[in-house]
Amino acid sequence: MISTEKIEAAKEKFGQLLEQQLLRVEEMKLQGDFIDYNTLEQIKIGVCGGDGIGPAITAQAQRVLEYLLKDEIKGGKVVFEIIEGLTIERRAEEKAAIPPAVLEELKKCHVILKGPTTTPRKGDPWPNVESANVAMRKELDLFANVRPVRIPEQGIDWTFYRENTEGAYAVGSKGVHVTEDLGVDFTVVTSQGTERIIRAAFEFAKANGKTRVTAVTKANIIKTTDGKFLDIFREIAKEYPDITSDDWYIDIMTAKLVDEKRRKDFQVVVLPNLYGDIITDEAAEFQGGVGTAGSANIGKKYAMFEAIHGSAPRMVQEGRDIYADPCSMIRAGAMLLAHIGYIKEADKLYQALDICTITEKKVILTGRDTGATSAEFADYLMETIENLA
């Protein structure tokens, strides 16, 4: 027998969810355009070391960026601001994902280079504070998760623009158990949220000399939300006639990334949240796993660049933090350079990383005293950059 009471309760919960999403739409309508770094008299780069091995590897990434931007720093165009306090100790003490004073300092910067931070798990000696990453995405409205995968010897140079705030994850904790036998979850797509992620992908392609942007959906089956994403993609693509646009379904796209003949064709890929999660993990495996890459979280006003991996507190406990591999943070730094318009410097850094980690490998990182320190690797990297000039 169908329970009218339970159906009405589910309708009420669904109505509340719709109200929340419509309110978010109105907030997005009030947003301005993407920040144009070329118009700024000075670009402020916040450096937030985090905790665990974060301070050690972030410091080396900062050294490399300061080396590449030394003329801009000398001329006052670029400044680095060190932001302390995003440690698990302080976050636990203040019972805040991001201490208010730290958040205030972050908001004074245009872009942020952020080291790994600890998110407490059950059994840890810390209160259950929210992930600093999740909180930062919310507070700074960082709606685009950007992950590059580069393997030059295989002809792979992909950049994925994964929507960060909508799709199947947006209300993933707000599904409805209508009865013991029926559960319903929701996927959310808005015109504003979709437009800004797709436009960000095309703008990246335009600024970085990319010639192809690909949308990934399942619009043939999920016709309303994925269909809306694809429709908006096609409309925005018309504004970029010099860039080829195409679309693939998520199932065949996972196959084509494995196809040695076709995968070289892909350059910039834009996709909803769930598909982005799946595809970027698959793509990272070609490069050596999710721990090898940097990533970015980008909004219209702010952007944050980080390593994908965690804070590795055990390495600190064992006194091995000075031997931690800084490559993921340095790759995040290369993404930061490209984002603020220093394309040549970013390309040099990527090229040097390829030489130092693939072709030459004169300095080996092992994570222990059997290999180089992160500072020694950064020295080697900067010497390599110097030789490219």
VENQUINOR-V145303 format. One record per residue. N is the residue number from 1. RES is the residue in one small letter. PSI is psi in radians with two decimals (* if undefined). NEAR is the number of other ideal C-beta (glycine too) atoms within 12 Angstrom. Layout:
# VENQUINOR-V145303
N/RES/PSI/NEAR + N/RES/PSI/NEAR
This chain:
# VENQUINOR-V145303
1/m/2.30/7 + 2/i/2.28/12 + 3/s/1.89/14 + 4/t/-0.63/12 + 5/e/-0.75/13 + 6/k/-0.63/20 + 7/i/-0.74/18 + 8/e/-0.67/15 + 9/a/-0.70/17 + 10/a/-0.69/25 + 11/k/-0.71/17 + 12/e/-0.75/16 + 13/k/-0.70/22 + 14/f/-0.67/23 + 15/g/-0.71/15 + 16/q/-0.70/18 + 17/l/-0.76/26 + 18/l/-0.71/19 + 19/e/-0.75/14 + 20/q/-0.74/20 + 21/q/-0.66/28 + 22/l/-0.60/18 + 23/l/-0.70/15 + 24/r/-0.65/26 + 25/v/-0.77/24 + 26/e/-0.65/14 + 27/e/-0.70/17 + 28/m/-0.57/25 + 29/k/-0.45/16 + 30/l/-0.13/12 + 31/q/2.62/21 + 32/g/-2.85/13 + 33/d/3.02/14 + 34/f/2.53/31 + 35/i/2.42/26 + 36/d/1.82/17 + 37/y/-0.41/28 + 38/n/-0.39/13 + 39/t/-0.13/13 + 40/l/2.39/20 + 41/e/-0.54/13 + 42/q/2.39/20 + 43/i/2.14/33 + 44/k/2.10/30 + 45/i/1.97/43 + 46/g/2.37/38 + 47/v/2.02/39 + 48/c/1.82/43 + 49/g/-0.40/36 + 50/g/-2.44/47 + 51/d/-3.02/35 + 52/g/-2.31/33 + 53/i/-0.04/40 + 54/g/-0.94/43 + 55/p/-0.64/36 + 56/a/-0.84/36 + 57/i/-0.52/50 + 58/t/-0.65/47 + 59/a/-0.67/32 + 60/q/-0.66/43 + 61/a/-0.70/50 + 62/q/-0.74/40 + 63/r/-0.78/30 + 64/v/-0.74/44 + 65/l/-0.74/44 + 66/e/-0.61/27 + 67/y/-0.80/30 + 68/l/-0.46/38 + 69/l/0.37/32 + 70/k/-0.65/20 + 71/d/-0.70/14 + 72/e/-0.63/25 + 73/i/-0.78/21 + 74/k/-0.66/11 + 75/g/-0.06/13 + 76/g/0.07/14 + 77/k/-0.58/23 + 78/v/2.36/33 + 79/v/2.56/25 + 80/f/2.30/32 + 81/e/2.08/24 + 82/i/2.17/25 + 83/i/1.94/35 + 84/e/2.81/23 + 85/g/-0.05/29 + 86/l/0.91/47 + 87/t/2.75/32 + 88/i/-0.56/36 + 89/e/-0.84/22 + 90/r/-0.69/27 + 91/r/-0.70/34 + 92/a/-0.73/25 + 93/e/-0.72/14 + 94/e/-0.04/20 + 95/k/0.85/17 + 96/a/2.43/25 + 97/a/-0.73/31 + 98/i/2.04/38 + 99/p/2.40/29 + 100/p/-0.72/19 + 101/a/-0.60/18 + 102/v/-0.75/34 + 103/l/-0.69/28 + 104/e/-0.72/15 + 105/e/-0.67/22 + 106/l/-0.70/37 + 107/k/-0.19/24 + 108/k/-0.17/21 + 109/c/2.77/36 + 110/h/-0.72/37 + 111/v/2.71/43 + 112/i/2.26/50 + 113/l/1.93/53 + 114/k/2.20/49 + 115/g/2.92/48 + 116/p/2.57/44 + 117/t/2.62/44 + 118/t/2.28/33 + 119/t/2.02/27 + 120/p/2.47/25 + 121/r/2.94/15 + 122/k/2.26/9 + 123/g/-0.26/7 + 124/d/2.71/15 + 125/p/0.56/13 + 126/w/2.64/24 + 127/p/2.80/20 + 128/n/1.19/17 + 129/v/2.63/29 + 130/e/2.72/22 + 131/s/2.31/26 + 132/a/-0.61/44 + 133/n/-0.85/38 + 134/v/-0.76/22 + 135/a/-0.70/28 + 136/m/-0.68/38 + 137/r/-0.72/34 + 138/k/-0.88/24 + 139/e/-0.61/27 + 140/l/0.08/34 + 141/d/0.99/30 + 142/l/1.53/36 + 143/f/-0.22/44 + 144/a/2.04/46 + 145/n/2.06/44 + 146/v/2.18/46 + 147/r/2.07/41 + 148/p/2.63/42 + 149/v/2.07/39 + 150/r/2.15/36 + 151/i/1.47/27 + 152/p/-0.68/20 + 153/e/-0.29/15 + 154/q/0.07/20 + 155/g/0.37/18 + 156/i/2.17/27 + 157/d/1.47/32 + 158/w/2.53/40 + 159/t/2.10/47 + 160/f/2.25/46 + 161/y/1.74/44 + 162/r/2.19/41 + 163/e/2.34/50 + 164/n/-0.21/41 + 165/t/-0.07/38 + 166/e/-2.61/39 + 167/g/-2.63/38 + 168/a/-0.34/29 + 169/y/-0.29/28 + 170/a/-0.75/30 + 171/v/0.68/26 + 172/g/-0.42/18 + 173/s/0.13/11 + 174/k/0.44/23 + 175/g/3.01/21 + 176/v/2.19/24 + 177/h/1.66/15 + 178/v/-0.83/23 + 179/t/-3.11/17 + 180/e/-0.38/8 + 181/d/-0.16/10 + 182/l/2.08/15 + 183/g/2.47/13 + 184/v/2.24/20 + 185/d/2.99/21 + 186/f/2.61/28 + 187/t/2.44/32 + 188/v/2.27/36 + 189/v/2.29/39 + 190/t/2.71/32 + 191/s/-0.76/26 + 192/q/-0.78/29 + 193/g/-0.67/36 + 194/t/-0.75/41 + 195/e/-0.73/35 + 196/r/-0.61/36 + 197/i/-0.68/47 + 198/i/-0.72/46 + 199/r/-0.63/32 + 200/a/-0.68/39 + 201/a/-0.77/46 + 202/f/-0.67/41 + 203/e/-0.66/35 + 204/f/-0.79/36 + 205/a/-0.77/35 + 206/k/-0.75/25 + 207/a/-0.39/26 + 208/n/0.31/31 + 209/g/0.41/19 + 210/k/2.59/31 + 211/t/0.00/21 + 212/r/2.32/30 + 213/v/2.28/41 + 214/t/2.29/41 + 215/a/2.49/43 + 216/v/2.13/45 + 217/t/-3.02/43 + 218/k/0.85/30 + 219/a/-0.28/27 + 220/n/-0.35/15 + 221/i/-0.86/14 + 222/i/1.43/23 + 223/k/-0.55/16 + 224/t/-1.04/17 + 225/t/-0.90/32 + 226/d/-0.59/34 + 227/g/-0.70/23 + 228/k/-0.75/29 + 229/f/-0.80/42 + 230/l/-0.68/36 + 231/d/-0.78/24 + 232/i/-0.67/35 + 233/f/-0.81/41 + 234/r/-0.63/23 + 235/e/-0.79/20 + 236/i/-0.61/30 + 237/a/-0.53/30 + 238/k/-0.41/15 + 239/e/-0.14/20 + 240/y/1.23/26 + 241/p/-0.35/12 + 242/d/-0.06/16 + 243/i/2.21/29 + 244/t/2.37/19 + 245/s/2.49/31 + 246/d/3.02/26 + 247/d/2.62/32 + 248/w/2.71/33 + 249/y/2.60/24 + 250/i/-0.66/35 + 251/d/-0.81/17 + 252/i/-0.48/20 + 253/m/-0.70/34 + 254/t/-0.59/24 + 255/a/-0.70/17 + 256/k/-0.44/26 + 257/l/-0.40/36 + 258/v/-0.35/19 + 259/d/1.93/16 + 260/e/-0.46/15 + 261/k/-0.64/13 + 262/r/-0.51/18 + 263/r/-0.41/28 + 264/k/-0.33/20 + 265/d/-0.47/25 + 266/f/2.47/37 + 267/q/-1.24/33 + 268/v/2.26/43 + 269/v/2.25/49 + 270/v/2.38/53 + 271/l/2.72/50 + 272/p/2.96/47 + 273/n/-0.98/39 + 274/l/-0.81/31 + 275/y/-0.64/43 + 276/g/-0.67/39 + 277/d/-0.80/26 + 278/i/-0.91/27 + 279/i/-0.70/42 + 280/t/-0.56/39 + 281/d/-0.72/25 + 282/e/-0.81/28 + 283/a/-0.68/41 + 284/a/-0.47/31 + 285/e/-0.54/21 + 286/f/-0.50/30 + 287/q/-0.15/34 + 288/g/0.09/21 + 289/g/2.94/17 + 290/v/-0.30/23 + 291/g/-0.05/26 + 292/t/-0.14/31 + 293/a/2.66/40 + 294/g/2.93/48 + 295/s/2.90/45 + 296/a/2.61/45 + 297/n/2.02/42 + 298/i/2.38/44 + 299/g/-3.04/36 + 300/k/-0.52/27 + 301/k/-0.62/26 + 302/y/2.85/35 + 303/a/2.50/44 + 304/m/2.35/50 + 305/f/2.34/48 + 306/e/2.95/47 + 307/a/2.69/43 + 308/i/-0.52/34 + 309/h/3.06/34 + 310/g/-2.92/31 + 311/s/-0.14/38 + 312/a/1.04/30 + 313/p/-0.46/28 + 314/r/-0.62/16 + 315/m/-0.64/29 + 316/v/-0.76/26 + 317/q/-0.57/12 + 318/e/0.08/17 + 319/g/0.46/16 + 320/r/0.16/25 + 321/d/-0.50/35 + 322/i/-0.25/28 + 323/y/0.08/30 + 324/a/2.50/45 + 325/d/2.06/42 + 326/p/0.07/48 + 327/c/-0.67/42 + 328/s/-0.70/44 + 329/m/-0.62/50 + 330/i/-0.66/49 + 331/r/-0.67/46 + 332/a/-0.66/50 + 333/g/-0.65/51 + 334/a/-0.68/43 + 335/m/-0.70/47 + 336/l/-0.79/48 + 337/l/-0.84/41 + 338/a/-0.65/39 + 339/h/-0.66/42 + 340/i/0.13/40 + 341/g/0.04/27 + 342/y/1.26/32 + 343/i/-0.79/24 + 344/k/-0.74/20 + 345/e/-0.70/32 + 346/a/-0.75/38 + 347/d/-0.71/24 + 348/k/-0.74/30 + 349/l/-0.76/39 + 350/y/-0.77/40 + 351/q/-0.75/26 + 352/a/-0.68/36 + 353/l/-0.71/44 + 354/d/-0.73/30 + 355/i/-0.80/24 + 356/c/-0.43/35 + 357/t/-0.23/32 + 358/i/-1.02/22 + 359/t/-0.72/14 + 360/e/-1.04/18 + 361/k/0.86/20 + 362/k/-0.41/19 + 363/v/2.11/27 + 364/i/2.28/19 + 365/l/2.25/33 + 366/t/-0.13/19 + 367/g/0.03/29 + 368/r/3.12/18 + 369/d/0.03/16 + 370/t/-0.18/11 + 371/g/-2.95/20 + 372/a/2.80/28 + 373/t/2.88/30 + 374/s/-0.58/39 + 375/a/-0.70/25 + 376/e/-0.67/25 + 377/f/-0.74/38 + 378/a/-0.67/40 + 379/d/-0.80/23 + 380/y/-0.72/32 + 381/l/-0.76/45 + 382/m/-0.62/30 + 383/e/-0.68/21 + 384/t/-0.73/31 + 385/i/-0.74/34 + 386/e/-0.68/16 + 387/n/-0.30/16 + 388/l/-0.41/21 + 389/a/*/14
